[in-house]
Amino acid sequence: MSARVRRRVGKCGALVTLMALATAAGAQPIADPLAATGRWSVYAHGNAPLPPMGWNSWNAFTSDIDEDKLMASARVIVESGLAAKGYRYIDIDDGWWLKRRASDGRMLIRTSTFPSAATADGNTSFRSLTDRLHAMGLKAGIYSDIGRNSCGQVFTSTFPNQPEGSVAEREVGLYGHVDQDIALYFAEWGFDLIKVDACGIRGLPASDPRVRAGQYRALDPLIDVDSLGRTKVAAVRALYEEVGQALVRHNVDNDYVFSLCLWGSADSRAWSKAVGNMSRTSEDISPTWNRMLHNLDSVAHRPLYAHPGSWNDPDMLFVGTGEFDMAHPVEARSHMALWAMVNAPLMIGFDLRKASPDLLAILGNPQVIALNQDPAGNQAVLAYDSDDVQIFVKTLASGDKAVAVLNRTATATEAMLTADHLKYLADRPITLTEIWQGSVLTFTRERKFTLKPHETMLFLAKGERRLANGQFLSEQPARVNPAVDGVLVPEADPQVHRTSLPWRGTRGGGERPQYGGWGGARLDTTPYGQALSVAGRHFDTGLGILANSRVEVRNDGFRRFVTQVGVDDSARGRQSPVTFAVYGDGKLLARSKPMRAGDAAQRLDVSVTGTKLIELIARAPAWERFPDPVTWGEAALLR
């Protein structure tokens, strides 16, 4: 571990923190976070142009994983045809390790459960296992922790296959061994993915009874899941960046996936898209409807924070288990459909040795998988949002749209799908093809549906676009990156559905909002979920963001960028003027006059012909602790 990371990082000033979060992995902070860079800053390493798909051992087996279970699941993936449909990663989660050898720090594998890892020299190796998986056309994933100790050691120590040996030998996490371990796992053992948990920097303060008893060494927690204010955000990011840099060094072909698993903590929403290929957005999923809603909500309002190469991860699929088993087919299909719509990595968490044909049919539905793997990479945007019904709309590479109408409740309900939800012309025919059954219907203006309890209706939609010669930014979140979203003080998002944690029940005062994201960039709403409005003029589409923000927009042949800009009517401070500027490949193309709350929206119509990267900057003269929302109304790219 580098000296830079070893040093304890104290609380940074707000501007310093913002500068750090505005910088891509490995780059130097820029003096002005709002200065146009002409550079797309989403993670550019690894191999995840589409959401990764595969199988992970944890949900089915926790740490009770062995070679027979793993290879049996791999064979089902291949023989069932799931591999041919994209499920390729076979990931070993917690439970594979024996210890870290004291003499040289080398990680040793538990050969009693992975017998093929035994070697004559005692070093142990997973190369035989990864070679077999590769020969089957699959890829191999492994698990570690960013701290000294694993999640199993910190939180599930009664589970099987815990590391053995002295205190030092049981320190199986990456902390202090990043380059050594990454070289071992990728260059020597041949893995293709690593999932890096964060329990080791969360749960072992000096006051912990296990630390005081000498079972573990103390590691001052960098993460406090109950408090963003007590979490050392910059230090957490630095640890994950160090892993990312080691992955680049030891994967000369760039063929790897870096999976961050810090459960939405440490304001990872703001920076993980610049550090890894996929990032967990919430605590672990459980096989219940309410916990599925919790995980869904942790990504539903943040499509601008996921892009090809770096995806939001609401955790693994629990299709086949609990309230998503084959006795609950409506819920199972909903879970699968929603994960497809939000571009979640599709990681099966079921003991596939027990999979029925009906279960395999849900997991392997080619039309649903196609939505998840659509090459445009647009995460679905919420066109309608409530505690009862949600409507998700995703623009596909073909130009058509996918729509999911979700009944979140346990009672039947009605929902109206409108042309406006789809951004189609209301007086022209709209055709819907139901994805699970293939039925087709046509309507104009609006269509009422009756949904069963927990049902998600899933359609492909065709119609005439409201914007015939281009696309609204809200139709193409994959090409829009809030490099600096104006949030100086991370705040927990109160819109995530809260339920009793399975491992805690109703002990304590209840699950509090805990995931940073409140105030982040949003599509078709303000950062706080209100309607976009400037001087009384309502915009049903646009980009809502805070002042002192910079947004990158990829351009691949559009000729004009148009928008109506202003300080949103929901602004509370209403004192500072905001100047809106549009840059192309780092050069100024247009600038508004300084605008105050109550000023009428100003139209910007900018030629972007030949420009590869457009940057939208909303600058106020002072860095306010809680900046005012601003609106890029009707923001669109035109041919």
Secondary structure, DSSP 8 states (H G I E B T S, - for coil): --HHHHS------HHHHHHHHTS-TTS---S-TTS--SS--S---SS-SS--EEEESHHHHTT---HHHHHHHHHHHHHTTTTTTT--EEE--TT-EEEE-TTT--EEE-TTT-GGG--TTS---SHHHHHHHHHTT-EEEEEEESSSS-HHHHH-TTSS----SSTTTT--SSTT-HHHHHIIIIIIT--SEEEEE-GGGTS--TTSHHHHTTSS-----S--TT-STTS-HHHHHHHHHHHHHHHHHT-TT---EEEEESTT-TTHHHHGGGT-SEEE-SS---SSHHHHHHHHHHHHT-GGG-BTTBEEE---B-TTSGGGSTT-HHHHHHHHHHHHHTT--EEE-S-GGG--HHHHHHHT-HHHHHHHT-TT----EEEEE-SSEEEEEEE-TTS-EEEEEEE-SSS-EEEEEEHHHHTB-TTS-EEEEETTT--EEEESSEEEEEE-TT-EEEEEEE--BSSTTEEEGGG-GGGEEEEE-S-SS--B-TTS----BTTTBT-TT-----SB-TT--EESS-TTS--EEETTEEESSEEEEESSEEEEEE-SS--EEEEEEEE-TT-SS--S-BEEEEEETTEEEEE---B-TT---EEEEEE-TT-SEEEEEEE-SS--SS--EEEEEEEEEE-
